[in-house]
Amino acid sequence: MEVAARLQTSQSRVAKMEKADATVSSDLLLQSLFRLGLKRKELAGAI
């Protein structure tokens, strides 16, 4: 529940992200990573 609150989304959506559900958009995944503290430079280094 804490992660869902931080991401301003539902717990079911977080569960779908955790399961890599194809219905979760890449936009939502990236927004979520940034809200959890990922820096753009870290993302660039990962890809």
Secondary structure in CASP SS format (residue, H / E / C, confidence):
PFRMAT SS
TARGET T0000
AUTHOR 0000-0000-0000
METHOD secondary structure of the structure
MODEL  1
M C 1.00
E H 1.00
V H 1.00
A H 1.00
A H 1.00
R H 1.00
L H 1.00
Q C 1.00
T C 1.00
S C 1.00
Q H 1.00
S H 1.00
R H 1.00
V H 1.00
A H 1.00
K H 1.00
M H 1.00
E H 1.00
K C 1.00
A C 1.00
D C 1.00
A C 1.00
T C 1.00
V C 1.00
S C 1.00
S H 1.00
D H 1.00
L H 1.00
L H 1.00
L H 1.00
Q H 1.00
S H 1.00
L H 1.00
F H 1.00
R H 1.00
L C 1.00
G C 1.00
L C 1.00
K C 1.00
R H 1.00
K H 1.00
E H 1.00
L H 1.00
A H 1.00
G H 1.00
A H 1.00
I C 1.00
END
